[in-house]
Amino acid sequence: MHWLWLHGPQGEVVRVNALFDRGAMVRAMCSLIFEKVKHHFHGQAKPSSQLLRMVNGIVIQSQAVWKGMLELKGIHIEGEFKVFNSGGGWKFLFGKPLLRHFQAVHDFNTDMVSIRSEGQTAILHSNNVQMTLTAPTGSSLRSNVEQ
């Protein structure tokens, strides 16, 4: 998760927490978030009738498409995203098309992502939380999960 800035045509900036997913083949904002911020975009969003197939096989219609300036950690690019209801799964899905656009490279040893555009480079540090699963003394993990 990283903050993505969306620049409106009159200097407005909308910040949204973006979920990075290199397996997602779309870049998208949840329609619930879009409804709260669309007044900042002054014509950058257009209606869309494109159909999108979700990972579970369901097909839904994109409600809008936005085009404009995106900023991530000081790196600016012209880009676009679709708008549809995520069902509360995420606010903004930063999928493979945007990762390519930002020329993202993931170093799995350090769990850092470098992005670049027009000679600029920035490093994104993972926000993942390492969790260790341990069973309390005197009980098995199986019985704890069943409880």
ZIBEL-V368096 format. One record per backbone hydrogen bond with DSSP energy under -1.0 kcal/mol. NH is the residue of the N-H (numbers start at 0). CO is the residue of the C=O. E is the energy in kcal/mol with one decimal. If there is no record, write none. Layout:
nh = <NH:NH>
co = <CO:CO>
e = <E:E>
//
This chain:
nh = <1:3:4:5:6:7:10:13:15:17:18:20:23:27:28:29:33:34:36:37:39:40:43:45:47:51:53:56:59:61:62:64:65:66:67:69:70:71:74:76:78:80:81:82:83:88:92:93:94:95:98:99:100:101:102:103:104:106:110:111:112:113:114:115:116:119:121:123:125:138:143:144:145:146>
co = <17:15:70:13:68:11:7:5:3:1:91:93:20:92:81:90:29:30:32:33:36:37:40:64:62:59:57:53:51:49:82:45:80:43:78:76:4:74:71:69:67:65:26:63:28:85:27:18:92:23:94:95:96:97:99:98:113:111:106:106:123:104:121:101:119:116:114:112:110:135:139:140:141:142>
e = <-2.0:-2.9:-3.1:-2.9:-2.8:-3.2:-1.3:-2.7:-2.5:-3.3:-3.2:-2.2:-1.2:-1.8:-2.6:-2.9:-2.5:-2.2:-1.1:-2.2:-2.3:-1.7:-1.7:-2.8:-1.1:-3.5:-3.4:-2.2:-2.8:-3.3:-3.3:-2.5:-2.7:-1.6:-2.5:-3.2:-2.6:-2.4:-2.1:-2.3:-3.0:-1.8:-2.8:-2.0:-1.8:-1.0:-3.5:-3.0:-1.2:-3.2:-2.1:-2.5:-2.0:-2.5:-1.7:-3.1:-2.2:-3.2:-1.7:-1.3:-2.5:-2.6:-2.7:-2.8:-1.8:-2.1:-2.4:-3.6:-1.0:-1.7:-1.6:-2.4:-2.1:-1.5>
//
